[in-house]
Structures are given as structure tokens and as C-alpha cells.
Amino acid sequence: MASSTGQPAPLETIVKEHALECGFDLVQITSAGDFDTDRDSAIQRISNGEMDGLPWFTPDRVRRGASPETLLPGARSIICLGVNYYRRDPVDDEAESNASGNTRGKVARYARSRDYHRVIKKQMRDFVTALSQKLERSVAARWYVDDGPMLDRAAARRSGLGWFGKNTNILTPGLGSWVFLSQVITDLKLEPDRPLSKSCGSCVRCIDACPTGAITAPYVIDNARCISYLTIENRGPVPLELRPLLGDWVFGCDICQEVCPVNRKAQPARNHDERGRQLSALDLAELLALTPEQFLERFRGTPIMRAKLAGMKRNACVALGNLRDYRAVPALARALLEEESLVRAHAAWALGRLGGAQATTALREAAVEEEDLQVLGEIEAALAGLVGPDHPPDKSLPP
């Protein structure tokens, strides 16, 4: 392939132009050397308990991900790629959301369409296949989209794709943090790009805005307090003291990204699944009523499947308790009687938050039949008004 001057184009130029042709929005290159500093930092976070709740995130996994040569013997370069996923839906405007007439829960932007792992992995496979054809040689490669051991943010930073924000997201100059990161480890010898000389400076907006205080220091997140973890990976109850802080988020959280100044000029993605408008906000009463078959039919192929039906219903209960909409009492009363224990416990908490005669009656009737001690404890606490620090039942609601 020749450049405009008639000379053969540098291999790096061919790779980057090809990546853009394949639909990637960002592309940078780094070496395949080990990520020593990032490896040590990640292992230290595990030791400090900041990755609690993610049993698969182990020191051994980190060591593998920090060594591209281990992942692909003969590795010489890493092609770092980014895909813009930003879109603004009506639910992102609070006034529009509250005027909907329905009690709805919010979903993080990245989860409002098809599972990006599947979409981008196919895109990367096509990229490598077509690149081999273009170069007329077999390109050895392995590719990752944040579900393998690869230290994706470390690679993105070293390649100059972006820099670490204090919320631990990678911030890119053009697209902010609304970017899916992916990497192709390859045996191609490519000239690496330089890291950016950018930083967040003195800005701490993400730290101040985090409702649960999960960003405990710049560049440090306590996973067990993060709303994304609590609503997705967490399989147990949401800690009592954190429930009021989750607001109306039912899958993930975008708060630390929404307040980031770098994201102010974010541009909408070129391609988006129209399904996103339906997934941006979920009717919580409908969510509580879903059967396993209905859940699968509605959310098949989306990231929301990761939270599982019980987890989403648990999240719906917490959101309803926080929204304080009395219309939710019948749906919560049904969940208190019909669902598995995890959901019943959170339904009891939500009814306690709402208060009123109807909610109290539902709690008392459930207490008579309840055999699970944990659920019974939640019911008794709700009846006693012990539904969280500084958050008593709302007595202003109608009976």
C-alpha cells in the first residue's frame, strides 16, 4: 500500500487506517512489554481489600494480564482500540424522566444495547482477518474486550489512547470516558505511540459526586461500595447503609462520568442499537412482575443478563424505596409474598421506606407466613421504622 507521495505507507499507518475503516473510533499502538507498575498496583488493591466481591480478580490473573508475551508467545505490539458508546436518551434529563408518569429505574449507558463483548469481538476478529489479507501475511493475534486478563486500561494509557481519570476510567481527548476499550496483541513489529501528558489536575468532581463514597482517593475505588458492583456483580443483599444511596440506579451507574468535565463535549456514537431507548429506563413494577421466561425474552443478548433476574428485582425494590412513590406499594407487596428470599428482604425494606397503612398491612401479613429469618428481620426492621440511618419511613404519603 502506497502513501500519497507514492512511497509505501508505514505499517503503523496501514494498521490505524484499517482500524478506522473497520468501525473503531480510536486506535493507538504500544509495545508488548510487561506492565510492571500497573501489575503491582493491581495486586496491592487486591491486598487492600479494594477488589472484594470479585473473587475471579486474583493476583495470578493480574500477573498473566500484565505480561502480553504470556498471553501471546511472540507478541511484539499491542493495538489499542476504542469504540464510542455515548448517546443521550430522554431519561438522562431528569425533568423528562420525572414527567413520565411511571416509576422507572436507570440503566448505565453502556448497557442500553447489545452486549458489547460480542459485538466488538466480532469487529476485532474481522479486523485481524482483513489485516492479514491486506498485508498478505498471517497476523498472529489475540484480542480482548475487558473480559479477559489483559490490563486494558494500562494498555490504553501507555499507548496514548487516553489517561487515567481519578474515577479510574480512561479519559480520551475526543470522546471522554464513554469508550469501550479493546486490545489486539500481535506479532507485528509496530512503532509505539507515546503516552499523553494529560491529567485531571486538581479536579475532584467525580470523587465529590460519588453517592456511596466508593472513590476513596484519587485513582482508588473500593469495589464493594461502587453502585455498579452493588447492582451487577453483587449476588447478595445490598448493605443496609448503602441502599438509600443507590437512588434509582438498577443496573450500573454513570454519575462519576456525568460530572466529569472531559465528557462535556462528548459526541454521539455513529451507530447505536435503537433498543437503547427502551433500555435506558425500566418500569420497576413491570420488572418486579417478570417471569424467568419474560426476563430472558426481554434482555437476551444485553449486558443486563449479568445481574440475573433476582438481582434486577432486588435492585428494583431498592430503587422503589428510594423514589418514595406510593403507587409502588402493590407491586412491592406482591414481591414480598411471591419472590425468593433476596427479593423479599429488599421488598420489605422498600415498604418500610414508603410507610403508610397499606404498606404496614402488607408487612404484617407477610410476617405471619415468613420462615426465612433474614427476611423476617427485614420485615421487623421495616415495621419498626429501622430502614436505614436518617431515612425513616415517609409518613407524608397517603394511607
C-alpha positions as CSV (number, residue, x, y, z in Angstrom):
1,M,0.0,0.0,0.0
2,A,1.4,3.4,-1.0
3,S,1.0,6.8,0.6
4,S,0.1,10.0,-1.3
5,T,3.7,10.5,-2.1
6,G,4.0,7.2,-3.9
7,Q,6.1,5.7,-1.2
8,P,5.0,2.6,0.7
9,A,2.9,3.7,3.7
10,P,4.4,2.9,7.1
11,L,3.0,-0.3,8.7
12,E,1.6,1.7,11.6
13,T,-0.4,3.9,9.2
14,I,-1.8,0.9,7.4
15,V,-2.9,-0.6,10.7
16,K,-4.5,2.6,12.0
17,E,-6.3,3.4,8.8
18,H,-7.6,-0.1,8.6
19,A,-8.9,0.0,12.2
20,L,-10.9,3.2,11.4
21,E,-12.2,1.5,8.3
22,C,-13.4,-1.4,10.4
23,G,-15.5,1.0,12.6
24,F,-13.3,1.7,15.5
25,D,-13.3,5.3,16.7
26,L,-9.8,5.4,18.3
27,V,-6.6,3.5,17.6
28,Q,-3.2,3.7,19.2
29,I,-0.2,1.4,19.5
30,T,2.0,0.4,22.4
31,S,4.8,-2.2,22.9
32,A,4.2,-5.7,24.2
33,G,6.4,-5.1,27.2
34,D,5.2,-6.1,30.7
35,F,3.0,-3.6,32.7
36,D,5.1,-3.9,35.8
37,T,3.8,-0.8,37.7
38,D,0.2,-1.5,36.9
39,R,0.6,-5.1,37.9
40,D,2.0,-4.1,41.3
41,S,-0.7,-1.5,41.8
42,A,-3.5,-4.0,41.0
43,I,-2.1,-6.7,43.3
44,Q,-1.8,-4.1,46.1
45,R,-5.5,-3.2,45.6
46,I,-6.4,-6.8,46.0
47,S,-4.3,-7.0,49.2
48,N,-6.0,-3.9,50.5
49,G,-9.5,-5.4,50.0
50,E,-10.5,-2.9,47.4
51,M,-11.4,-5.6,44.9
52,D,-13.6,-7.5,47.4
53,G,-16.6,-9.1,45.8
54,L,-14.7,-10.1,42.6
55,P,-13.3,-13.5,43.5
56,W,-12.1,-14.0,39.9
57,F,-9.8,-11.0,40.1
58,T,-6.8,-12.7,41.6
59,P,-3.1,-11.9,41.7
60,D,-2.4,-14.8,39.3
61,R,-4.9,-13.3,36.8
62,V,-3.3,-9.9,37.2
63,R,0.2,-11.3,36.6
64,R,-1.0,-13.0,33.4
65,G,-2.7,-9.9,32.1
66,A,0.4,-7.8,32.8
67,S,2.5,-10.0,30.5
68,P,1.4,-9.8,26.8
69,E,4.1,-12.4,26.0
70,T,2.4,-14.8,28.3
71,L,-1.0,-14.2,26.5
72,L,0.6,-14.5,23.0
73,P,4.0,-16.0,22.7
74,G,6.0,-13.9,20.2
75,A,4.0,-10.8,21.0
76,R,5.7,-7.6,19.7
77,S,3.0,-4.9,19.8
78,I,-0.5,-4.1,21.2
79,I,-3.0,-2.3,19.0
80,C,-5.3,-0.4,21.4
81,L,-8.8,0.3,20.1
82,G,-11.7,2.4,21.3
83,V,-15.4,2.4,20.4
84,N,-17.6,5.3,21.3
85,Y,-20.9,4.3,23.0
86,Y,-22.2,7.7,24.1
87,R,-25.8,8.6,23.4
88,R,-28.2,10.8,25.3
89,D,-31.7,9.4,25.9
90,P,-34.7,11.2,27.4
91,V,-34.2,9.5,30.8
92,D,-30.9,11.4,31.1
93,D,-32.8,14.6,31.5
94,E,-34.3,14.5,35.0
95,A,-37.3,16.6,34.1
96,E,-38.3,14.3,31.3
97,S,-37.7,11.2,33.5
98,N,-39.9,12.5,36.3
99,A,-42.7,13.6,34.0
100,S,-43.1,10.1,32.5
101,G,-45.9,9.1,34.9
102,N,-44.2,5.8,35.6
103,T,-41.7,4.8,38.4
104,R,-38.6,4.0,36.5
105,G,-35.1,2.9,37.2
106,K,-32.0,4.0,35.3
107,V,-29.5,1.8,33.4
108,A,-25.9,2.8,32.7
109,R,-25.4,4.0,29.1
110,Y,-23.0,1.1,28.2
111,A,-25.8,-1.4,28.9
112,R,-28.5,0.1,26.8
113,S,-27.9,-2.0,23.7
114,R,-26.5,-5.4,22.7
115,D,-23.7,-6.9,24.8
116,Y,-20.6,-5.0,23.6
117,H,-18.3,-8.0,24.2
118,R,-20.0,-10.0,21.4
119,V,-20.3,-7.0,19.1
120,I,-16.7,-5.8,19.5
121,K,-15.1,-9.2,19.5
122,K,-16.6,-9.9,16.1
123,Q,-15.4,-6.5,14.9
124,M,-11.9,-7.3,16.2
125,R,-11.9,-10.7,14.5
126,D,-12.9,-9.2,11.2
127,F,-10.2,-6.5,11.7
128,V,-7.4,-9.1,12.2
129,T,-8.7,-11.3,9.3
130,A,-8.8,-8.4,6.9
131,L,-5.5,-7.0,8.1
132,S,-3.8,-10.4,7.3
133,Q,-5.3,-10.2,3.8
134,K,-4.2,-6.6,3.4
135,L,-0.6,-7.3,4.5
136,E,-0.6,-10.6,2.6
137,R,0.8,-12.5,5.6
138,S,-0.7,-14.3,8.6
139,V,-1.0,-12.0,11.6
140,A,-0.8,-13.8,14.9
141,A,-3.1,-12.1,17.3
142,R,-5.2,-12.4,20.5
143,W,-7.8,-9.9,21.3
144,Y,-9.6,-8.8,24.5
145,V,-12.6,-6.7,25.4
146,D,-12.3,-6.3,29.2
147,D,-13.5,-9.8,30.0
148,G,-10.0,-11.4,29.8
149,P,-6.9,-11.0,31.9
150,M,-5.5,-8.2,29.8
151,L,-4.9,-5.0,31.8
152,D,-6.9,-2.9,29.3
153,R,-6.7,0.5,30.9
154,A,-3.0,0.1,31.4
155,A,-2.5,-0.6,27.7
156,A,-4.8,2.3,26.7
157,R,-2.8,4.7,28.9
158,R,0.6,3.6,27.7
159,S,-0.5,3.8,24.1
160,G,-1.7,7.4,24.4
161,L,-5.3,6.4,23.8
162,G,-6.2,8.3,27.0
163,W,-5.1,9.0,30.5
164,F,-6.3,7.7,33.9
165,G,-9.1,9.8,35.4
166,K,-9.4,10.0,39.2
167,N,-12.5,7.8,38.9
168,T,-10.2,5.1,37.4
169,N,-11.8,5.4,33.9
170,I,-9.7,6.1,30.9
171,L,-10.3,9.6,29.6
172,T,-9.8,10.2,25.9
173,P,-9.2,13.6,24.3
174,G,-12.1,13.4,21.9
175,L,-14.6,11.0,23.4
176,G,-14.1,11.3,27.1
177,S,-14.7,8.1,29.0
178,W,-17.7,6.9,27.0
179,V,-15.5,4.4,25.2
180,F,-15.3,0.6,25.1
181,L,-11.6,-0.4,25.3
182,S,-10.2,-3.4,23.4
183,Q,-6.7,-4.6,22.5
184,V,-5.2,-6.8,19.8
185,I,-1.9,-8.3,20.9
186,T,0.0,-9.1,17.8
187,D,3.4,-10.4,16.4
188,L,3.6,-7.3,14.2
189,K,6.5,-5.1,15.0
190,L,5.0,-1.6,15.2
191,E,6.4,1.7,16.4
192,P,4.7,2.5,19.7
193,D,2.9,5.8,20.3
194,R,3.7,7.9,23.3
195,P,1.6,8.3,26.4
196,L,-0.3,11.5,26.7
197,S,1.0,14.2,29.1
198,K,-2.5,14.9,30.4
199,S,-4.1,14.6,33.8
200,C,-7.1,15.6,35.8
201,G,-5.1,18.3,37.5
202,S,-6.8,19.5,40.7
203,C,-10.3,18.4,39.7
204,V,-12.1,16.1,42.1
205,R,-15.7,16.3,40.9
206,C,-16.0,12.6,40.4
207,I,-14.9,12.0,44.0
208,D,-17.3,14.5,45.4
209,A,-20.2,13.3,43.4
210,C,-20.0,9.6,44.2
211,P,-23.0,8.9,46.4
212,T,-21.5,5.9,48.2
213,G,-18.0,7.3,48.6
214,A,-16.6,4.5,46.5
215,I,-13.8,6.7,45.1
216,T,-11.8,6.7,48.4
217,A,-8.9,8.6,46.9
218,P,-7.8,9.8,43.5
219,Y,-7.5,6.7,41.3
220,V,-8.7,4.3,44.0
221,I,-12.1,2.7,44.1
222,D,-13.5,0.5,46.9
223,N,-15.3,-2.0,44.7
224,A,-17.7,-3.1,47.5
225,R,-19.1,0.4,47.7
226,C,-19.4,1.0,44.0
227,I,-23.0,1.2,42.7
228,S,-22.0,-0.7,39.5
229,Y,-20.7,-3.6,41.6
230,L,-23.7,-3.5,44.0
231,T,-26.3,-3.6,41.2
232,I,-24.5,-6.0,38.8
233,E,-21.9,-8.4,40.3
234,N,-23.2,-8.5,43.8
235,R,-25.2,-11.6,44.4
236,G,-26.2,-11.0,47.9
237,P,-28.1,-8.2,49.8
238,V,-27.2,-4.6,49.3
239,P,-25.8,-3.4,52.7
240,L,-28.4,-1.5,54.6
241,E,-26.5,1.7,55.0
242,L,-25.8,1.9,51.2
243,R,-29.4,1.3,50.0
244,P,-30.6,4.9,50.3
245,L,-27.5,6.0,48.4
246,L,-28.3,3.9,45.2
247,G,-31.0,6.3,44.2
248,D,-32.9,5.0,41.1
249,W,-30.0,3.1,39.5
250,V,-30.9,-0.5,38.8
251,F,-28.0,-1.5,36.6
252,G,-24.7,0.2,36.8
253,C,-24.0,3.9,37.4
254,D,-22.8,6.8,35.3
255,I,-22.6,9.5,37.9
256,C,-18.8,9.8,38.0
257,Q,-18.7,10.1,34.3
258,E,-21.6,12.5,34.0
259,V,-19.9,15.1,36.2
260,C,-16.5,14.8,34.5
261,P,-15.6,18.0,32.6
262,V,-13.8,16.0,30.0
263,N,-17.1,14.4,29.0
264,R,-18.9,17.7,28.4
265,K,-18.3,17.7,24.7
266,A,-19.0,14.1,24.1
267,Q,-20.2,13.3,20.6
268,P,-23.0,10.7,20.0
269,A,-21.8,7.4,18.7
270,R,-22.1,6.8,14.9
271,N,-24.0,3.5,15.3
272,H,-26.4,2.6,18.1
273,D,-28.9,-0.1,18.7
274,E,-32.3,1.5,18.7
275,R,-33.2,-0.8,21.6
276,G,-31.2,1.6,23.8
277,R,-34.2,3.9,24.1
278,Q,-36.2,1.1,25.6
279,L,-33.4,0.0,28.0
280,S,-32.4,3.5,29.2
281,A,-35.1,3.4,31.9
282,L,-37.0,0.4,33.2
283,D,-40.5,0.4,34.6
284,L,-39.9,-1.0,38.1
285,A,-43.3,-2.5,38.7
286,E,-43.1,-4.4,35.4
287,L,-39.6,-5.5,36.3
288,L,-40.8,-7.0,39.6
289,A,-43.5,-8.9,37.8
290,L,-41.3,-10.6,35.2
291,T,-41.1,-14.4,35.0
292,P,-37.8,-16.0,34.2
293,E,-39.0,-16.6,30.6
294,Q,-40.1,-13.0,30.2
295,F,-36.8,-11.8,31.6
296,L,-34.8,-13.9,29.1
297,E,-37.0,-12.8,26.2
298,R,-36.7,-9.1,27.0
299,F,-33.0,-8.9,27.9
300,R,-31.4,-11.7,26.0
301,G,-28.2,-10.5,24.4
302,T,-27.8,-7.4,26.6
303,P,-25.4,-6.8,29.5
304,I,-28.4,-6.7,31.8
305,M,-28.4,-10.5,31.8
306,R,-25.3,-10.3,34.0
307,A,-27.3,-9.2,37.0
308,K,-29.7,-12.1,36.7
309,L,-33.4,-11.8,37.4
310,A,-33.2,-11.9,41.2
311,G,-30.5,-9.2,41.2
312,M,-32.6,-6.9,39.0
313,K,-35.7,-7.4,41.1
314,R,-33.6,-6.7,44.3
315,N,-32.4,-3.5,42.6
316,A,-35.9,-2.6,41.6
317,C,-37.0,-2.9,45.2
318,V,-34.2,-0.6,46.4
319,A,-35.0,2.0,43.7
320,L,-38.7,2.0,44.5
321,G,-37.9,2.5,48.2
322,N,-35.7,5.5,47.3
323,L,-38.2,7.0,44.8
324,R,-40.9,7.0,47.6
325,D,-43.7,6.7,45.0
326,Y,-46.8,5.3,46.8
327,R,-48.0,3.7,43.6
328,A,-45.3,1.1,44.1
329,V,-46.9,-0.5,47.2
330,P,-49.0,-3.1,45.4
331,A,-46.0,-4.3,43.4
332,L,-43.8,-4.5,46.4
333,A,-46.5,-6.3,48.4
334,R,-46.7,-8.9,45.8
335,A,-42.9,-9.3,45.7
336,L,-42.9,-9.7,49.5
337,L,-45.1,-12.7,49.2
338,E,-44.1,-14.4,46.0
339,E,-40.4,-13.9,45.3
340,E,-37.2,-15.6,46.6
341,S,-35.7,-14.5,49.8
342,L,-33.3,-12.0,48.4
343,V,-36.1,-10.1,46.7
344,R,-38.5,-10.4,49.7
345,A,-35.9,-8.9,52.0
346,H,-35.5,-5.8,49.9
347,A,-39.2,-5.5,49.2
348,A,-39.7,-5.3,53.0
349,W,-37.1,-2.6,53.2
350,A,-38.8,-0.6,50.4
351,L,-42.2,-0.9,52.0
352,G,-40.7,0.4,55.3
353,R,-39.3,3.4,53.4
354,L,-42.7,4.1,51.9
355,G,-44.8,3.7,55.1
356,G,-48.5,4.2,55.3
357,A,-51.4,1.9,56.2
358,Q,-51.3,-0.3,53.1
359,A,-47.5,-0.9,53.3
360,T,-47.8,-1.7,57.0
361,T,-50.6,-4.2,56.4
362,A,-48.6,-5.9,53.8
363,L,-45.6,-6.2,56.1
364,R,-47.6,-7.5,59.0
365,E,-49.4,-10.1,56.8
366,A,-46.0,-11.3,55.4
367,A,-44.5,-11.6,58.9
368,V,-47.1,-14.2,59.8
369,E,-46.1,-16.5,57.0
370,E,-42.4,-15.7,56.6
371,E,-40.0,-18.5,57.6
372,D,-36.7,-17.1,56.4
373,L,-35.0,-15.4,59.4
374,Q,-33.2,-12.8,57.4
375,V,-36.3,-11.7,55.6
376,L,-38.2,-11.7,58.9
377,G,-35.6,-9.5,60.3
378,E,-36.0,-7.0,57.4
379,I,-39.8,-7.1,57.9
380,E,-39.5,-6.4,61.6
381,A,-37.0,-3.6,61.0
382,A,-39.3,-2.1,58.4
383,L,-42.3,-2.1,60.8
384,A,-40.1,-0.5,63.5
385,G,-39.0,2.2,61.1
386,L,-35.4,1.0,61.1
387,V,-34.9,1.2,57.4
388,G,-31.6,3.0,57.3
389,P,-29.7,5.8,59.1
390,D,-31.5,9.1,58.8
391,H,-34.1,7.6,56.4
392,P,-37.3,6.9,58.4
393,P,-40.5,5.8,56.6
394,D,-42.2,8.6,54.7
395,K,-45.2,9.5,56.9
396,S,-46.4,12.1,54.4
397,L,-47.6,9.5,52.0
398,P,-51.3,8.7,51.8
399,P,-52.6,5.6,53.7
